[in-house]
Amino acid sequence: MTRLFPYLGAAAVAFVAAPALAAPPSFQSLDADGNGALSRQEFLAIRQAVFVRADRDGSQSLEAAEFEAAQAAISGGAPARGQGFAALDRNGDGRVTLAEFTANTPGFDRADRDGNGTLSPAEFDRVRRLIAQAAQ
């Protein structure tokens, strides 16, 4: 389960997919331009959707409790490691804005094994498998 949270950007689709955290959307449904790969922009759209859903009070920022609740929902309750709240809160004000939340894409960067700037279905599925294994 080492370094689980950096991969959660890809797994976060389950968090965005349905309030009940049912089956995540297909790779094809996330591939907005239909080119067979997820670009960094498509990945950022997933992160933005996660942010909106996690911002339960509609304050346009995440407080630590909202962030932790989203982490728990995404990981199925498994303890997350890696980029935590403090690392995302760049200005140290106790809140994470959308700009702070989307400033880095460590999950995308680690999942892009071939370094071509996109995630193939195989790269994306690998991340899903790693997260499923870690949650067991």
The first five atom37 places (N, CA, C, CB, O) and aatype in JSON, in Angstrom:
{
  "aatype": [12, 16, 1, 10, 13, 14, 18, 10, 7, 0, 0, 0, 19, 0, 13, 19, 0, 0, 14, 0, 10, 0, 0, 14, 14, 15, 13, 5, 15, 10, 3, 0, 3, 7, 2, 7, 0, 10, 15, 1, 5, 6, 13, 10, 0, 9, 1, 5, 0, 19, 13, 19, 1, 0, 3, 1, 3, 7, 15, 5, 15, 10, 6, 0, 0, 6, 13, 6, 0, 0, 5, 0, 0, 9, 15, 7, 7, 0, 14, 0, 1, 7, 5, 7, 13, 0, 0, 10, 3, 1, 2, 7, 3, 7, 1, 19, 16, 10, 0, 6, 13, 16, 0, 2, 16, 14, 7, 13, 3, 1, 0, 3, 1, 3, 7, 2, 7, 16, 10, 15, 14, 0, 6, 13, 3, 1, 19, 1, 1, 10, 9, 0, 5, 0, 0, 5],
  "atom_mask": [
    [1, 1, 1, 1, 1],
    [1, 1, 1, 1, 1],
    [1, 1, 1, 1, 1],
    [1, 1, 1, 1, 1],
    [1, 1, 1, 1, 1],
    [1, 1, 1, 1, 1],
    [1, 1, 1, 1, 1],
    [1, 1, 1, 1, 1],
    [1, 1, 1, 0, 1],
    [1, 1, 1, 1, 1],
    [1, 1, 1, 1, 1],
    [1, 1, 1, 1, 1],
    [1, 1, 1, 1, 1],
    [1, 1, 1, 1, 1],
    [1, 1, 1, 1, 1],
    [1, 1, 1, 1, 1],
    [1, 1, 1, 1, 1],
    [1, 1, 1, 1, 1],
    [1, 1, 1, 1, 1],
    [1, 1, 1, 1, 1],
    [1, 1, 1, 1, 1],
    [1, 1, 1, 1, 1],
    [1, 1, 1, 1, 1],
    [1, 1, 1, 1, 1],
    [1, 1, 1, 1, 1],
    [1, 1, 1, 1, 1],
    [1, 1, 1, 1, 1],
    [1, 1, 1, 1, 1],
    [1, 1, 1, 1, 1],
    [1, 1, 1, 1, 1],
    [1, 1, 1, 1, 1],
    [1, 1, 1, 1, 1],
    [1, 1, 1, 1, 1],
    [1, 1, 1, 0, 1],
    [1, 1, 1, 1, 1],
    [1, 1, 1, 0, 1],
    [1, 1, 1, 1, 1],
    [1, 1, 1, 1, 1],
    [1, 1, 1, 1, 1],
    [1, 1, 1, 1, 1],
    [1, 1, 1, 1, 1],
    [1, 1, 1, 1, 1],
    [1, 1, 1, 1, 1],
    [1, 1, 1, 1, 1],
    [1, 1, 1, 1, 1],
    [1, 1, 1, 1, 1],
    [1, 1, 1, 1, 1],
    [1, 1, 1, 1, 1],
    [1, 1, 1, 1, 1],
    [1, 1, 1, 1, 1],
    [1, 1, 1, 1, 1],
    [1, 1, 1, 1, 1],
    [1, 1, 1, 1, 1],
    [1, 1, 1, 1, 1],
    [1, 1, 1, 1, 1],
    [1, 1, 1, 1, 1],
    [1, 1, 1, 1, 1],
    [1, 1, 1, 0, 1],
    [1, 1, 1, 1, 1],
    [1, 1, 1, 1, 1],
    [1, 1, 1, 1, 1],
    [1, 1, 1, 1, 1],
    [1, 1, 1, 1, 1],
    [1, 1, 1, 1, 1],
    [1, 1, 1, 1, 1],
    [1, 1, 1, 1, 1],
    [1, 1, 1, 1, 1],
    [1, 1, 1, 1, 1],
    [1, 1, 1, 1, 1],
    [1, 1, 1, 1, 1],
    [1, 1, 1, 1, 1],
    [1, 1, 1, 1, 1],
    [1, 1, 1, 1, 1],
    [1, 1, 1, 1, 1],
    [1, 1, 1, 1, 1],
    [1, 1, 1, 0, 1],
    [1, 1, 1, 0, 1],
    [1, 1, 1, 1, 1],
    [1, 1, 1, 1, 1],
    [1, 1, 1, 1, 1],
    [1, 1, 1, 1, 1],
    [1, 1, 1, 0, 1],
    [1, 1, 1, 1, 1],
    [1, 1, 1, 0, 1],
    [1, 1, 1, 1, 1],
    [1, 1, 1, 1, 1],
    [1, 1, 1, 1, 1],
    [1, 1, 1, 1, 1],
    [1, 1, 1, 1, 1],
    [1, 1, 1, 1, 1],
    [1, 1, 1, 1, 1],
    [1, 1, 1, 0, 1],
    [1, 1, 1, 1, 1],
    [1, 1, 1, 0, 1],
    [1, 1, 1, 1, 1],
    [1, 1, 1, 1, 1],
    [1, 1, 1, 1, 1],
    [1, 1, 1, 1, 1],
    [1, 1, 1, 1, 1],
    [1, 1, 1, 1, 1],
    [1, 1, 1, 1, 1],
    [1, 1, 1, 1, 1],
    [1, 1, 1, 1, 1],
    [1, 1, 1, 1, 1],
    [1, 1, 1, 1, 1],
    [1, 1, 1, 1, 1],
    [1, 1, 1, 0, 1],
    [1, 1, 1, 1, 1],
    [1, 1, 1, 1, 1],
    [1, 1, 1, 1, 1],
    [1, 1, 1, 1, 1],
    [1, 1, 1, 1, 1],
    [1, 1, 1, 1, 1],
    [1, 1, 1, 1, 1],
    [1, 1, 1, 0, 1],
    [1, 1, 1, 1, 1],
    [1, 1, 1, 0, 1],
    [1, 1, 1, 1, 1],
    [1, 1, 1, 1, 1],
    [1, 1, 1, 1, 1],
    [1, 1, 1, 1, 1],
    [1, 1, 1, 1, 1],
    [1, 1, 1, 1, 1],
    [1, 1, 1, 1, 1],
    [1, 1, 1, 1, 1],
    [1, 1, 1, 1, 1],
    [1, 1, 1, 1, 1],
    [1, 1, 1, 1, 1],
    [1, 1, 1, 1, 1],
    [1, 1, 1, 1, 1],
    [1, 1, 1, 1, 1],
    [1, 1, 1, 1, 1],
    [1, 1, 1, 1, 1],
    [1, 1, 1, 1, 1],
    [1, 1, 1, 1, 1],
    [1, 1, 1, 1, 1]
  ],
  "atom_positions": [
    [[0.82, -1.19, 0.0], [0.0, 0.0, 0.0], [0.86, 1.25, 0.0], [-0.93, 0.0, 1.19], [0.36, 2.34, 0.28]],
    [[2.1, 1.13, -0.3], [2.98, 2.28, -0.31], [2.59, 3.25, -1.4], [4.43, 1.85, -0.49], [2.24, 2.87, -2.52]],
    [[2.65, 4.51, -1.04], [2.38, 5.59, -1.98], [1.04, 5.45, -2.68], [3.48, 5.66, -3.01], [0.94, 5.6, -3.9]],
    [[0.01, 5.15, -1.92], [-1.32, 4.96, -2.49], [-1.93, 6.27, -2.95], [-2.23, 4.31, -1.48], [-2.44, 6.34, -4.07]],
    [[-1.91, 7.32, -2.13], [-2.67, 8.51, -2.46], [-2.24, 9.19, -3.77], [-2.54, 9.49, -1.36], [-3.12, 9.71, -4.46]],
    [[-0.97, 9.23, -4.15], [-0.66, 9.85, -5.42], [-1.41, 9.22, -6.6], [0.81, 9.79, -5.67], [-1.64, 9.89, -7.61]],
    [[-1.78, 7.97, -6.48], [-2.51, 7.32, -7.56], [-4.01, 7.6, -7.49], [-2.28, 5.83, -7.51], [-4.73, 7.27, -8.43]],
    [[-4.47, 8.19, -6.43], [-5.9, 8.32, -6.24], [-6.57, 9.26, -7.23], [-6.17, 8.77, -4.86], [-7.79, 9.21, -7.39]],
    [[-5.82, 10.11, -7.9], [-6.44, 10.93, -8.92], [-7.14, 10.07, -9.95], [0.0, 0.0, 0.0], [-8.24, 10.41, -10.39]],
    [[-6.53, 8.99, -10.32], [-7.15, 8.08, -11.28], [-8.3, 7.32, -10.64], [-6.12, 7.1, -11.83], [-9.31, 7.08, -11.3]],
    [[-8.17, 6.94, -9.4], [-9.23, 6.2, -8.73], [-10.37, 7.11, -8.33], [-8.69, 5.49, -7.51], [-11.48, 6.64, -8.06]],
    [[-10.12, 8.37, -8.29], [-11.15, 9.31, -7.86], [-12.36, 9.31, -8.75], [-10.59, 10.67, -7.79], [-13.41, 9.84, -8.38]],
    [[-12.25, 8.73, -9.92], [-13.42, 8.66, -10.79], [-14.56, 7.93, -10.11], [-13.07, 7.97, -12.1], [-15.73, 8.22, -10.38]],
    [[-14.26, 6.99, -9.23], [-15.32, 6.29, -8.49], [-16.02, 7.27, -7.56], [-14.75, 5.1, -7.69], [-17.24, 7.2, -7.38]],
    [[-15.26, 8.17, -6.97], [-15.82, 9.17, -6.06], [-16.74, 10.12, -6.81], [-14.7, 9.95, -5.38], [-17.77, 10.54, -6.28]],
    [[-16.39, 10.44, -8.03], [-17.17, 11.36, -8.84], [-18.34, 10.65, -9.5], [-16.29, 12.01, -9.9], [-19.38, 11.26, -9.75]],
    [[-18.18, 9.37, -9.78], [-19.14, 8.62, -10.59], [-20.54, 8.59, -10.04], [-18.66, 7.24, -10.77], [-21.49, 8.83, -10.77]],
    [[-20.69, 8.31, -8.78], [-22.02, 8.17, -8.21], [-21.97, 8.42, -6.72], [-22.61, 6.78, -8.51], [-20.98, 8.08, -6.06]],
    [[-23.03, 9.0, -6.18], [-23.05, 9.25, -4.75], [-22.83, 7.99, -3.93], [-24.35, 9.89, -4.36], [-22.25, 8.04, -2.84]],
    [[-23.29, 6.86, -4.43], [-23.15, 5.61, -3.69], [-21.82, 4.93, -3.95], [-24.27, 4.67, -4.05], [-21.59, 3.82, -3.48]],
    [[-20.95, 5.58, -4.7], [-19.65, 5.01, -5.04], [-19.81, 3.66, -5.73], [-18.79, 4.86, -3.79], [-19.12, 2.69, -5.41]],
    [[-20.72, 3.62, -6.67], [-20.94, 2.41, -7.46], [-19.78, 2.24, -8.43], [-22.29, 2.48, -8.22], [-18.73, 2.86, -8.26]],
    [[-19.97, 1.4, -9.42], [-18.92, 1.13, -10.39], [-18.43, 2.43, -11.03], [-19.42, 0.16, -11.48], [-19.24, 3.27, -11.42]],
    [[-17.1, 2.59, -11.14], [-16.57, 3.81, -11.75], [-16.89, 3.85, -13.24], [-15.07, 3.9, -11.53], [-17.15, 2.82, -13.86]],
    [[-16.85, 5.04, -13.8], [-17.11, 5.15, -15.23], [-16.03, 4.45, -16.04], [-17.22, 6.62, -15.65], [-14.92, 4.22, -15.55]],
    [[-16.35, 4.13, -17.25], [-15.39, 3.46, -18.12], [-14.29, 4.43, -18.56], [-16.1, 2.86, -19.36], [-14.47, 5.65, -18.53]],
    [[-13.18, 3.87, -18.96], [-12.08, 4.68, -19.5], [-12.6, 5.52, -20.67], [-10.89, 3.78, -19.95], [-12.26, 6.7, -20.79]],
    [[-13.4, 4.92, -21.51], [-13.91, 5.62, -22.69], [-14.74, 6.84, -22.31], [-14.75, 4.68, -23.55], [-14.7, 7.87, -23.0]],
    [[-15.5, 6.74, -21.21], [-16.31, 7.88, -20.82], [-15.47, 9.03, -20.26], [-17.34, 7.45, -19.79], [-15.9, 10.18, -20.27]],
    [[-14.29, 8.72, -19.78], [-13.38, 9.75, -19.27], [-12.54, 10.37, -20.38], [-12.47, 9.17, -18.21], [-12.04, 11.48, -20.24]],
    [[-12.4, 9.65, -21.47], [-11.63, 10.11, -22.63], [-12.51, 11.07, -23.44], [-11.15, 8.9, -23.53], [-13.12, 10.69, -24.43]],
    [[-12.56, 12.32, -22.98], [-13.5, 13.3, -23.53], [-13.36, 13.52, -25.02], [-13.33, 14.61, -22.83], [-14.36, 13.73, -25.71]],
    [[-12.15, 13.48, -25.55], [-11.96, 13.72, -26.98], [-11.97, 12.44, -27.8], [-10.67, 14.45, -27.21], [-11.86, 12.49, -29.03]],
    [[-12.11, 11.29, -27.14], [-12.24, 10.02, -27.84], [-11.01, 9.54, -28.58], [0.0, 0.0, 0.0], [-11.12, 8.76, -29.52]],
    [[-9.83, 10.01, -28.16], [-8.61, 9.63, -28.89], [-7.93, 8.38, -28.34], [-7.63, 10.76, -28.87], [-6.85, 8.01, -28.8]],
    [[-8.55, 7.72, -27.35], [-7.98, 6.5, -26.81], [-6.94, 6.69, -25.73], [0.0, 0.0, 0.0], [-6.26, 5.74, -25.36]],
    [[-6.8, 7.91, -25.22], [-5.85, 8.2, -24.16], [-6.41, 9.33, -23.3], [-4.46, 8.59, -24.75], [-7.18, 10.16, -23.77]],
    [[-6.01, 9.34, -22.03], [-6.39, 10.45, -21.14], [-5.26, 11.46, -21.11], [-6.72, 9.94, -19.71], [-4.14, 11.14, -20.7]],
    [[-5.56, 12.66, -21.52], [-4.56, 13.73, -21.48], [-4.51, 14.31, -20.07], [-4.9, 14.83, -22.52], [-5.36, 14.03, -19.23]],
    [[-3.5, 15.11, -19.83], [-3.39, 15.8, -18.53], [-4.63, 16.68, -18.31], [-2.09, 16.66, -18.47], [-5.11, 16.78, -17.19]],
    [[-5.14, 17.31, -19.37], [-6.34, 18.15, -19.23], [-7.56, 17.31, -18.84], [-6.62, 18.9, -20.55], [-8.36, 17.74, -18.01]],
    [[-7.71, 16.14, -19.43], [-8.82, 15.26, -19.06], [-8.66, 14.79, -17.62], [-8.9, 14.05, -20.01], [-9.64, 14.69, -16.88]],
    [[-7.43, 14.51, -17.23], [-7.14, 14.11, -15.86], [-7.47, 15.25, -14.89], [-5.67, 13.7, -15.72], [-8.04, 15.02, -13.83]],
    [[-7.1, 16.48, -15.27], [-7.41, 17.63, -14.42], [-8.92, 17.84, -14.29], [-6.76, 18.9, -14.99], [-9.39, 18.28, -13.24]],
    [[-9.66, 17.52, -15.33], [-11.12, 17.61, -15.25], [-11.66, 16.66, -14.18], [-11.77, 17.3, -16.62], [-12.61, 16.99, -13.47]],
    [[-11.05, 15.48, -14.07], [-11.43, 14.53, -13.02], [-11.11, 15.14, -11.65], [-10.7, 13.16, -13.21], [-11.93, 15.08, -10.73]],
    [[-9.92, 15.7, -11.51], [-9.54, 16.33, -10.23], [-10.47, 17.48, -9.88], [-8.08, 16.83, -10.28], [-10.83, 17.66, -8.72]],
    [[-10.87, 18.26, -10.87], [-11.8, 19.36, -10.61], [-13.15, 18.82, -10.13], [-11.98, 20.22, -11.88], [-13.75, 19.38, -9.22]],
    [[-13.62, 17.75, -10.75], [-14.88, 17.14, -10.33], [-14.78, 16.59, -8.91], [-15.29, 16.02, -11.31], [-15.73, 16.69, -8.13]],
    [[-13.64, 16.0, -8.58], [-13.41, 15.51, -7.22], [-13.48, 16.68, -6.24], [-12.04, 14.77, -7.11], [-14.11, 16.59, -5.19]],
    [[-12.82, 17.77, -6.59], [-12.81, 18.95, -5.73], [-14.23, 19.45, -5.47], [-11.96, 20.06, -6.35], [-14.61, 19.71, -4.33]],
    [[-15.0, 19.59, -6.54], [-16.38, 20.09, -6.41], [-17.2, 19.17, -5.51], [-17.04, 20.22, -7.8], [-17.95, 19.64, -4.65]],
    [[-17.06, 17.89, -5.72], [-17.83, 16.94, -4.91], [-17.35, 16.93, -3.46], [-17.72, 15.53, -5.5], [-18.16, 16.8, -2.54]],
    [[-16.05, 17.08, -3.24], [-15.51, 17.07, -1.89], [-15.85, 18.34, -1.12], [-14.0, 16.88, -1.93], [-15.91, 18.33, 0.11]],
    [[-16.06, 19.43, -1.82], [-16.38, 20.73, -1.2], [-17.85, 20.72, -0.76], [-16.1, 21.92, -2.18], [-18.7, 21.36, -1.38]],
    [[-18.11, 20.0, 0.29], [-19.49, 19.76, 0.73], [-20.22, 21.03, 1.17], [-19.49, 18.78, 1.86], [-21.44, 21.1, 1.06]],
    [[-19.48, 22.01, 1.67], [-20.15, 23.23, 2.13], [-20.21, 24.31, 1.06], [-19.45, 23.77, 3.36], [-20.74, 25.39, 1.3]],
    [[-19.67, 24.03, -0.12], [-19.73, 24.99, -1.23], [-18.9, 26.24, -1.02], [0.0, 0.0, 0.0], [-19.2, 27.28, -1.61]],
    [[-17.87, 26.16, -0.2], [-17.06, 27.33, 0.13], [-15.99, 27.65, -0.91], [-16.41, 27.13, 1.46], [-15.24, 28.62, -0.76]],
    [[-15.89, 26.85, -1.96], [-14.85, 27.02, -2.98], [-13.47, 26.68, -2.46], [-14.86, 28.43, -3.51], [-12.46, 27.04, -3.07]],
    [[-13.42, 26.0, -1.32], [-12.15, 25.52, -0.77], [-12.44, 24.28, 0.06], [-11.44, 26.62, 0.08], [-13.57, 24.05, 0.5]],
    [[-11.41, 23.48, 0.27], [-11.53, 22.28, 1.09], [-10.87, 22.52, 2.43], [-10.91, 21.05, 0.39], [-9.73, 22.99, 2.51]],
    [[-11.58, 22.2, 3.47], [-10.99, 22.2, 4.8], [-10.49, 20.79, 5.06], [-12.02, 22.66, 5.9], [-10.83, 19.86, 4.33]],
    [[-9.69, 20.63, 6.08], [-9.07, 19.34, 6.36], [-10.11, 18.23, 6.49], [-8.24, 19.42, 7.65], [-9.89, 17.13, 5.97]],
    [[-11.22, 18.48, 7.15], [-12.24, 17.44, 7.33], [-12.84, 17.01, 6.0], [-13.35, 17.93, 8.27], [-13.07, 15.83, 5.77]],
    [[-13.1, 17.97, 5.11], [-13.64, 17.63, 3.79], [-12.63, 16.82, 2.99], [-14.03, 18.91, 3.02], [-13.0, 15.85, 2.33]],
    [[-11.38, 17.22, 3.05], [-10.32, 16.51, 2.34], [-10.19, 15.08, 2.83], [-8.99, 17.25, 2.5], [-10.1, 14.14, 2.04]],
    [[-10.17, 14.92, 4.15], [-10.05, 13.58, 4.73], [-11.24, 12.7, 4.41], [-9.88, 13.67, 6.23], [-11.08, 11.5, 4.17]],
    [[-12.45, 13.28, 4.39], [-13.64, 12.51, 4.03], [-13.54, 12.05, 2.57], [-14.92, 13.34, 4.25], [-13.91, 10.92, 2.26]],
    [[-13.07, 12.91, 1.7], [-12.92, 12.54, 0.29], [-11.86, 11.46, 0.13], [-12.54, 13.77, -0.57], [-12.06, 10.51, -0.63]],
    [[-10.75, 11.57, 0.84], [-9.71, 10.54, 0.79], [-10.27, 9.2, 1.21], [-8.52, 10.92, 1.69], [-10.04, 8.18, 0.55]],
    [[-11.01, 9.19, 2.31], [-11.58, 7.94, 2.82], [-12.56, 7.33, 1.83], [-12.27, 8.17, 4.17], [-12.58, 6.12, 1.64]],
    [[-13.38, 8.17, 1.2], [-14.36, 7.68, 0.22], [-13.67, 7.1, -1.0], [-15.31, 8.79, -0.19], [-14.07, 6.06, -1.53]],
    [[-12.63, 7.78, -1.46], [-11.91, 7.33, -2.65], [-11.17, 6.03, -2.39], [-10.94, 8.42, -3.12], [-11.16, 5.13, -3.23]],
    [[-10.54, 5.94, -1.23], [-9.7, 4.77, -0.94], [-10.46, 3.65, -0.26], [-8.54, 5.17, -0.07], [-9.87, 2.64, 0.12]],
    [[-11.76, 3.8, -0.11], [-12.53, 2.77, 0.56], [-12.17, 2.64, 2.02], [0.0, 0.0, 0.0], [-12.33, 1.57, 2.61]],
    [[-11.67, 3.72, 2.61], [-11.31, 3.72, 4.02], [-9.87, 3.35, 4.29], [0.0, 0.0, 0.0], [-9.41, 3.44, 5.42]],
    [[-9.14, 2.92, 3.25], [-7.72, 2.56, 3.44], [-6.93, 3.83, 3.77], [-7.14, 1.86, 2.17], [-7.18, 4.88, 3.18]],
    [[-6.0, 3.73, 4.7], [-5.2, 4.91, 5.0], [-4.4, 5.34, 3.77], [-4.25, 4.64, 6.19], [-3.73, 4.52, 3.14]],
    [[-4.48, 6.6, 3.44], [-3.8, 7.12, 2.26], [-2.43, 7.64, 2.64], [-4.63, 8.22, 1.59], [-2.23, 8.16, 3.74]],
    [[-1.51, 7.51, 1.74], [-0.16, 8.02, 1.92], [0.19, 8.91, 0.75], [0.86, 6.87, 2.07], [-0.38, 8.77, -0.34]],
    [[1.09, 9.79, 0.98], [1.55, 10.63, -0.13], [1.13, 12.06, 0.08], [0.0, 0.0, 0.0], [1.24, 12.6, 1.18]],
    [[0.64, 12.69, -0.98], [0.32, 14.1, -0.96], [-0.89, 14.35, -0.08], [0.07, 14.62, -2.39], [-2.03, 14.09, -0.49]],
    [[-0.66, 14.84, 1.12], [-1.73, 15.09, 2.05], [-2.18, 16.53, 2.03], [0.0, 0.0, 0.0], [-1.72, 17.34, 1.22]],
    [[-3.08, 16.83, 2.94], [-3.68, 18.16, 3.02], [-2.63, 19.25, 3.15], [-4.64, 18.23, 4.18], [-2.66, 20.23, 2.42]],
    [[-1.69, 19.08, 4.09], [-0.68, 20.12, 4.33], [0.16, 20.39, 3.08], [0.23, 19.71, 5.49], [0.54, 21.53, 2.82]],
    [[0.45, 19.34, 2.32], [1.25, 19.53, 1.11], [0.47, 20.3, 0.05], [1.68, 18.18, 0.55], [1.06, 21.07, -0.72]],
    [[-0.84, 20.11, 0.01], [-1.66, 20.82, -0.98], [-1.93, 22.27, -0.56], [-2.97, 20.09, -1.18], [-2.08, 23.14, -1.41]],
    [[-2.0, 22.51, 0.73], [-2.27, 23.85, 1.26], [-1.01, 24.69, 1.18], [-2.8, 23.79, 2.72], [-0.33, 24.92, 2.18]],
    [[-0.7, 25.14, -0.01], [0.58, 25.82, -0.27], [0.77, 27.1, 0.51], [0.69, 26.12, -1.73], [1.9, 27.42, 0.9]],
    [[-0.31, 27.85, 0.76], [-0.14, 29.1, 1.49], [-0.37, 28.95, 2.99], [-1.07, 30.14, 0.93], [-0.27, 29.93, 3.73]],
    [[-0.67, 27.74, 3.45], [-0.8, 27.46, 4.87], [-1.97, 28.12, 5.57], [0.0, 0.0, 0.0], [-1.93, 28.34, 6.77]],
    [[-3.03, 28.43, 4.82], [-4.18, 29.1, 5.43], [-5.23, 28.14, 5.98], [-4.82, 30.0, 4.42], [-6.29, 28.58, 6.44]],
    [[-4.95, 26.84, 5.93], [-5.89, 25.87, 6.47], [-6.99, 25.48, 5.51], [0.0, 0.0, 0.0], [-7.92, 24.76, 5.88]],
    [[-6.89, 25.94, 4.26], [-7.86, 25.6, 3.23], [-7.12, 25.31, 1.93], [-8.9, 26.74, 3.03], [-6.07, 25.88, 1.66]],
    [[-7.68, 24.42, 1.14], [-7.11, 24.1, -0.17], [-8.08, 24.59, -1.23], [-6.82, 22.55, -0.32], [-9.24, 24.16, -1.28]],
    [[-7.61, 25.49, -2.07], [-8.44, 26.01, -3.16], [-8.33, 25.08, -4.37], [-8.01, 27.45, -3.54], [-7.49, 24.19, -4.42]],
    [[-9.21, 25.31, -5.34], [-9.15, 24.53, -6.58], [-7.79, 24.7, -7.24], [-10.28, 24.95, -7.54], [-7.22, 23.74, -7.75]],
    [[-7.26, 25.91, -7.24], [-5.95, 26.14, -7.86], [-4.86, 25.33, -7.15], [-5.59, 27.64, -7.81], [-3.99, 24.75, -7.81]],
    [[-4.91, 25.27, -5.83], [-3.93, 24.48, -5.09], [-4.12, 22.99, -5.37], [-4.03, 24.76, -3.58], [-3.15, 22.25, -5.53]],
    [[-5.39, 22.56, -5.42], [-5.71, 21.15, -5.61], [-5.27, 20.63, -6.98], [-7.19, 20.93, -5.44], [-4.91, 19.46, -7.13]],
    [[-5.31, 21.5, -7.97], [-4.97, 21.08, -9.34], [-3.59, 21.54, -9.78], [-6.0, 21.59, -10.31], [-3.22, 21.36, -10.94]],
    [[-2.81, 22.14, -8.88], [-1.49, 22.65, -9.25], [-0.53, 21.56, -9.67], [-0.91, 23.43, -8.1], [0.31, 21.77, -10.55]],
    [[-0.63, 20.4, -9.05], [0.25, 19.28, -9.37], [-0.58, 18.07, -9.74], [1.19, 18.96, -8.18], [-1.73, 17.93, -9.32]],
    [[0.01, 17.2, -10.52], [-0.68, 15.97, -10.91], [0.22, 14.76, -10.66], [-1.1, 16.03, -12.41], [0.6, 14.06, -11.6]],
    [[0.56, 14.51, -9.38], [1.46, 13.39, -9.11], [0.88, 12.05, -9.52], [1.81, 13.36, -7.65], [1.62, 11.17, -9.98]],
    [[-0.42, 11.87, -9.38], [-1.04, 10.61, -9.79], [-0.89, 10.38, -11.29], [0.0, 0.0, 0.0], [-0.56, 9.28, -11.73]],
    [[-1.13, 11.42, -12.06], [-0.98, 11.33, -13.5], [0.47, 11.06, -13.87], [-1.47, 12.62, -14.18], [0.76, 10.19, -14.69]],
    [[1.37, 11.8, -13.25], [2.78, 11.67, -13.57], [3.31, 10.26, -13.29], [3.59, 12.69, -12.78], [4.08, 9.71, -14.07]],
    [[2.88, 9.69, -12.16], [3.33, 8.34, -11.83], [2.66, 7.28, -12.69], [3.06, 8.05, -10.37], [3.27, 6.27, -13.02]],
    [[1.42, 7.51, -13.05], [0.69, 6.53, -13.86], [1.19, 6.51, -15.31], [-0.81, 6.83, -13.83], [1.11, 5.48, -15.98]],
    [[1.69, 7.64, -15.79], [2.18, 7.75, -17.17], [3.55, 7.07, -17.28], [2.27, 9.25, -17.62], [4.58, 7.73, -17.37]],
    [[3.52, 5.76, -17.27], [4.75, 4.95, -17.21], [5.67, 5.17, -18.41], [4.4, 3.49, -17.12], [6.89, 5.13, -18.27]],
    [[5.1, 5.41, -19.59], [5.95, 5.58, -20.77], [6.34, 7.04, -21.01], [5.23, 5.04, -22.0], [7.09, 7.34, -21.95]],
    [[5.85, 7.95, -20.17], [6.24, 9.35, -20.24], [5.78, 10.1, -21.48], [0.0, 0.0, 0.0], [6.4, 11.09, -21.86]],
    [[4.71, 9.63, -22.11], [4.27, 10.29, -23.35], [3.25, 11.4, -23.11], [3.68, 9.27, -24.28], [2.75, 11.99, -24.07]],
    [[2.94, 11.7, -21.85], [2.02, 12.8, -21.55], [0.56, 12.44, -21.57], [0.0, 0.0, 0.0], [-0.3, 13.3, -21.42]],
    [[0.26, 11.15, -21.77], [-1.12, 10.69, -21.73], [-1.17, 9.35, -20.99], [-1.71, 10.55, -23.17], [-0.15, 8.67, -20.84]],
    [[-2.37, 8.98, -20.55], [-2.56, 7.67, -19.93], [-3.29, 6.77, -20.9], [-3.33, 7.79, -18.6], [-4.38, 7.1, -21.37]],
    [[-2.69, 5.66, -21.2], [-3.33, 4.65, -22.04], [-4.33, 3.89, -21.18], [-2.27, 3.68, -22.67], [-4.29, 3.98, -19.95]],
    [[-5.23, 3.14, -21.79], [-6.14, 2.3, -21.0], [-5.37, 1.35, -20.08], [-7.06, 1.5, -21.93], [-5.78, 1.11, -18.95]],
    [[-4.26, 0.8, -20.56], [-3.47, -0.12, -19.74], [-2.86, 0.59, -18.53], [-2.36, -0.76, -20.59], [-2.85, 0.04, -17.43]],
    [[-2.35, 1.81, -18.72], [-1.78, 2.56, -17.6], [-2.87, 2.89, -16.58], [-1.1, 3.85, -18.1], [-2.65, 2.79, -15.37]],
    [[-4.02, 3.29, -17.08], [-5.13, 3.62, -16.19], [-5.61, 2.39, -15.43], [-6.28, 4.24, -16.99], [-5.86, 2.46, -14.23]],
    [[-5.75, 1.26, -16.12], [-6.18, 0.02, -15.48], [-5.17, -0.45, -14.44], [-6.4, -1.08, -16.52], [-5.55, -0.99, -13.4]],
    [[-3.89, -0.24, -14.69], [-2.86, -0.62, -13.73], [-3.06, 0.14, -12.42], [-1.45, -0.34, -14.3], [-2.95, -0.43, -11.34]],
    [[-3.36, 1.43, -12.53], [-3.59, 2.24, -11.34], [-4.83, 1.72, -10.6], [-3.77, 3.73, -11.73], [-4.8, 1.59, -9.37]],
    [[-5.88, 1.42, -11.32], [-7.09, 0.88, -10.67], [-6.78, -0.42, -9.94], [-8.2, 0.64, -11.71], [-7.25, -0.63, -8.82]],
    [[-5.99, -1.29, -10.55], [-5.63, -2.56, -9.9], [-4.8, -2.33, -8.64], [-4.85, -3.46, -10.89], [-5.02, -2.98, -7.62]],
    [[-3.84, -1.4, -8.7], [-3.02, -1.11, -7.53], [-3.88, -0.62, -6.38], [-1.96, -0.07, -7.87], [-3.67, -1.01, -5.23]],
    [[-4.82, 0.23, -6.68], [-5.68, 0.76, -5.64], [-6.6, -0.33, -5.08], [-6.51, 1.92, -6.17], [-6.81, -0.4, -3.87]],
    [[-7.12, -1.16, -5.94], [-7.98, -2.26, -5.49], [-7.2, -3.21, -4.57], [-8.54, -3.04, -6.69], [-7.73, -3.67, -3.56]],
    [[-5.97, -3.49, -4.92], [-5.13, -4.36, -4.1], [-4.83, -3.71, -2.75], [-3.81, -4.7, -4.83], [-4.87, -4.36, -1.71]],
    [[-4.54, -2.43, -2.78], [-4.2, -1.72, -1.54], [-5.4, -1.62, -0.61], [-3.67, -0.32, -1.85], [-5.23, -1.59, 0.61]],
    [[-6.59, -1.58, -1.16], [-7.8, -1.45, -0.34], [-8.19, -2.77, 0.31], [-8.95, -0.93, -1.19], [-9.05, -2.78, 1.2]],
    [[-7.59, -3.86, -0.11], [-7.96, -5.17, 0.46], [-7.29, -5.43, 1.78], [-7.6, -6.27, -0.49], [-7.5, -6.49, 2.38]]
  ]
}
